[in-house]
């Protein structure tokens, strides 16, 4: 049974889901009528120094796979049309570099500041973790509509702590752009 999380809540994946190995991270949203947004999902694979392990560990539409093969972006959905996940990132926890202390999943509005587009132009945003081996949803975080002016939101984080993997429903919204995150974490 899937666990529904609220902002800032977390679950210990290692304890709650022993044997969890291959995860589909589904990111979804619905556009409000006549909202021509292009949203982009990204995964930052962070080391102990709170920076990406190397530039190749920033996985997004122009770098679809981490060098260790543990994280793979399945491609950019430019319209967000249709039901279900709009973008998907696959992660294999036991393949992650031992240097990785966390992965965080950012969704950003493409050229949001320049185009005056924001998360206020969409609804029903979520992140979900799906166990690909057991073929079932493990956890879901439905974002509140509390970021009407944000151009990017950290949907969630998978954190390695004392040998366990935890999932944190984050929901932090900002206006620094995708490049702002790249500048901070590289």
SEKOL-877646 format. One record per residue (C-alpha): x, y, z; residue number from 1. Coordinates in steps of 0.05 Angstrom, whole numbers, always signed. Layout:
xx->X	yy->Y	zz->Z	num->NUM
...
END
This chain:
xx->+0	yy->+0	zz->+0	num->1
xx->+27	yy->+68	zz->-20	num->2
xx->+45	yy->+117	zz->+35	num->3
xx->+18	yy->+187	zz->+25	num->4
xx->+65	yy->+241	zz->+51	num->5
xx->+56	yy->+315	zz->+66	num->6
xx->+109	yy->+369	zz->+59	num->7
xx->+171	yy->+355	zz->+102	num->8
xx->+149	yy->+285	zz->+120	num->9
xx->+196	yy->+227	zz->+107	num->10
xx->+197	yy->+151	zz->+107	num->11
xx->+254	yy->+104	zz->+117	num->12
xx->+254	yy->+65	zz->+52	num->13
xx->+304	yy->+13	zz->+77	num->14
xx->+260	yy->-5	zz->+137	num->15
xx->+192	yy->+4	zz->+105	num->16
xx->+210	yy->-29	zz->+39	num->17
xx->+266	yy->-80	zz->+51	num->18
xx->+295	yy->-103	zz->-15	num->19
xx->+276	yy->-39	zz->-51	num->20
xx->+327	yy->-32	zz->-106	num->21
xx->+299	yy->-5	zz->-172	num->22
xx->+256	yy->+57	zz->-167	num->23
xx->+215	yy->+94	zz->-218	num->24
xx->+209	yy->+166	zz->-196	num->25
xx->+146	yy->+193	zz->-230	num->26
xx->+136	yy->+268	zz->-233	num->27
xx->+69	yy->+294	zz->-256	num->28
xx->+26	yy->+356	zz->-261	num->29
xx->-35	yy->+383	zz->-298	num->30
xx->-32	yy->+449	zz->-335	num->31
xx->-87	yy->+499	zz->-325	num->32
xx->-126	yy->+513	zz->-389	num->33
xx->-87	yy->+556	zz->-438	num->34
xx->-22	yy->+550	zz->-398	num->35
xx->+34	yy->+535	zz->-448	num->36
xx->+87	yy->+512	zz->-398	num->37
xx->+146	yy->+467	zz->-410	num->38
xx->+169	yy->+436	zz->-345	num->39
xx->+235	yy->+399	zz->-338	num->40
xx->+254	yy->+348	zz->-286	num->41
xx->+325	yy->+339	zz->-261	num->42
xx->+362	yy->+295	zz->-212	num->43
xx->+422	yy->+322	zz->-173	num->44
xx->+466	yy->+266	zz->-144	num->45
xx->+498	yy->+299	zz->-84	num->46
xx->+560	yy->+279	zz->-45	num->47
xx->+579	yy->+291	zz->+28	num->48
xx->+604	yy->+361	zz->+10	num->49
xx->+533	yy->+381	zz->-11	num->50
xx->+555	yy->+387	zz->-85	num->51
xx->+543	yy->+340	zz->-144	num->52
xx->+596	yy->+286	zz->-145	num->53
xx->+617	yy->+314	zz->-213	num->54
xx->+581	yy->+351	zz->-268	num->55
xx->+561	yy->+284	zz->-300	num->56
xx->+520	yy->+269	zz->-237	num->57
xx->+471	yy->+323	zz->-255	num->58
xx->+419	yy->+284	zz->-295	num->59
xx->+371	yy->+324	zz->-339	num->60
xx->+345	yy->+329	zz->-410	num->61
xx->+416	yy->+341	zz->-438	num->62
xx->+450	yy->+288	zz->-395	num->63
xx->+403	yy->+229	zz->-390	num->64
xx->+447	yy->+181	zz->-349	num->65
xx->+494	yy->+185	zz->-291	num->66
xx->+564	yy->+156	zz->-303	num->67
xx->+552	yy->+99	zz->-254	num->68
xx->+488	yy->+80	zz->-292	num->69
xx->+447	yy->+86	zz->-229	num->70
xx->+403	yy->+145	zz->-250	num->71
xx->+370	yy->+152	zz->-318	num->72
xx->+323	yy->+207	zz->-343	num->73
xx->+274	yy->+178	zz->-395	num->74
xx->+267	yy->+242	zz->-434	num->75
xx->+235	yy->+311	zz->-436	num->76
xx->+159	yy->+317	zz->-442	num->77
xx->+148	yy->+387	zz->-469	num->78
xx->+72	yy->+389	zz->-464	num->79
xx->+51	yy->+355	zz->-399	num->80
xx->-11	yy->+329	zz->-435	num->81
xx->-44	yy->+264	zz->-415	num->82
xx->-55	yy->+226	zz->-351	num->83
xx->-1	yy->+196	zz->-307	num->84
xx->+72	yy->+214	zz->-300	num->85
xx->+95	yy->+271	zz->-344	num->86
xx->+169	yy->+256	zz->-335	num->87
xx->+204	yy->+196	zz->-305	num->88
xx->+272	yy->+185	zz->-274	num->89
xx->+296	yy->+115	zz->-259	num->90
xx->+343	yy->+101	zz->-200	num->91
xx->+377	yy->+37	zz->-179	num->92
xx->+398	yy->+48	zz->-107	num->93
xx->+452	yy->-6	zz->-102	num->94
xx->+486	yy->+20	zz->-165	num->95
xx->+493	yy->+91	zz->-138	num->96
xx->+564	yy->+114	zz->-126	num->97
xx->+585	yy->+103	zz->-53	num->98
xx->+600	yy->+178	zz->-54	num->99
xx->+526	yy->+195	zz->-63	num->100
xx->+492	yy->+219	zz->+1	num->101
xx->+428	yy->+242	zz->-32	num->102
xx->+389	yy->+251	zz->-97	num->103
xx->+341	yy->+308	zz->-103	num->104
xx->+289	yy->+316	zz->-156	num->105
xx->+276	yy->+386	zz->-182	num->106
xx->+222	yy->+407	zz->-230	num->107
xx->+234	yy->+474	zz->-264	num->108
xx->+193	yy->+517	zz->-311	num->109
xx->+233	yy->+523	zz->-375	num->110
xx->+252	yy->+597	zz->-382	num->111
xx->+202	yy->+613	zz->-327	num->112
xx->+228	yy->+681	zz->-307	num->113
xx->+237	yy->+705	zz->-378	num->114
xx->+168	yy->+681	zz->-400	num->115
xx->+134	yy->+700	zz->-335	num->116
xx->+112	yy->+628	zz->-325	num->117
xx->+106	yy->+596	zz->-257	num->118
xx->+78	yy->+538	zz->-217	num->119
xx->+14	yy->+580	zz->-209	num->120
xx->-2	yy->+558	zz->-280	num->121
xx->-9	yy->+485	zz->-261	num->122
xx->-44	yy->+440	zz->-211	num->123
xx->-43	yy->+370	zz->-183	num->124
xx->+33	yy->+365	zz->-182	num->125
xx->+63	yy->+303	zz->-149	num->126
xx->+123	yy->+258	zz->-141	num->127
xx->+115	yy->+184	zz->-132	num->128
xx->+163	yy->+127	zz->-119	num->129
xx->+147	yy->+62	zz->-153	num->130
xx->+182	yy->-4	zz->-138	num->131
xx->+197	yy->-32	zz->-207	num->132
xx->+210	yy->-102	zz->-181	num->133
xx->+148	yy->-109	zz->-138	num->134
xx->+108	yy->-69	zz->-189	num->135
xx->+74	yy->-23	zz->-139	num->136
xx->+75	yy->+48	zz->-115	num->137
xx->+113	yy->+57	zz->-50	num->138
xx->+102	yy->+131	zz->-34	num->139
xx->+69	yy->+193	zz->-62	num->140
xx->+74	yy->+266	zz->-46	num->141
xx->+20	yy->+311	zz->-75	num->142
xx->+46	yy->+382	zz->-75	num->143
xx->+1	yy->+436	zz->-48	num->144
xx->-14	yy->+495	zz->-93	num->145
xx->+27	yy->+539	zz->-47	num->146
xx->+80	yy->+561	zz->-98	num->147
xx->+41	yy->+604	zz->-147	num->148
xx->+102	yy->+647	zz->-164	num->149
xx->+157	yy->+594	zz->-160	num->150
xx->+193	yy->+576	zz->-224	num->151
xx->+222	yy->+512	zz->-194	num->152
xx->+205	yy->+465	zz->-138	num->153
xx->+246	yy->+410	zz->-105	num->154
xx->+193	yy->+355	zz->-106	num->155
xx->+231	yy->+305	zz->-63	num->156
xx->+297	yy->+277	zz->-39	num->157
xx->+324	yy->+207	zz->-29	num->158
xx->+376	yy->+211	zz->+27	num->159
xx->+428	yy->+160	zz->+50	num->160
xx->+433	yy->+163	zz->+126	num->161
xx->+470	yy->+113	zz->+169	num->162
xx->+466	yy->+60	zz->+114	num->163
xx->+391	yy->+70	zz->+104	num->164
xx->+355	yy->+104	zz->+46	num->165
xx->+300	yy->+154	zz->+65	num->166
xx->+252	yy->+192	zz->+22	num->167
xx->+235	yy->+264	zz->+42	num->168
xx->+174	yy->+300	zz->+12	num->169
xx->+206	yy->+368	zz->+3	num->170
xx->+163	yy->+418	zz->-34	num->171
xx->+212	yy->+477	zz->-31	num->172
xx->+196	yy->+529	zz->-84	num->173
xx->+245	yy->+582	zz->-109	num->174
xx->+257	yy->+632	zz->-165	num->175
xx->+331	yy->+621	zz->-180	num->176
xx->+322	yy->+580	zz->-243	num->177
xx->+353	yy->+514	zz->-262	num->178
xx->+419	yy->+549	zz->-274	num->179
xx->+416	yy->+576	zz->-203	num->180
xx->+414	yy->+504	zz->-177	num->181
xx->+470	yy->+483	zz->-223	num->182
xx->+512	yy->+542	zz->-197	num->183
xx->+498	yy->+523	zz->-124	num->184
xx->+510	yy->+448	zz->-130	num->185
xx->+568	yy->+443	zz->-180	num->186
END
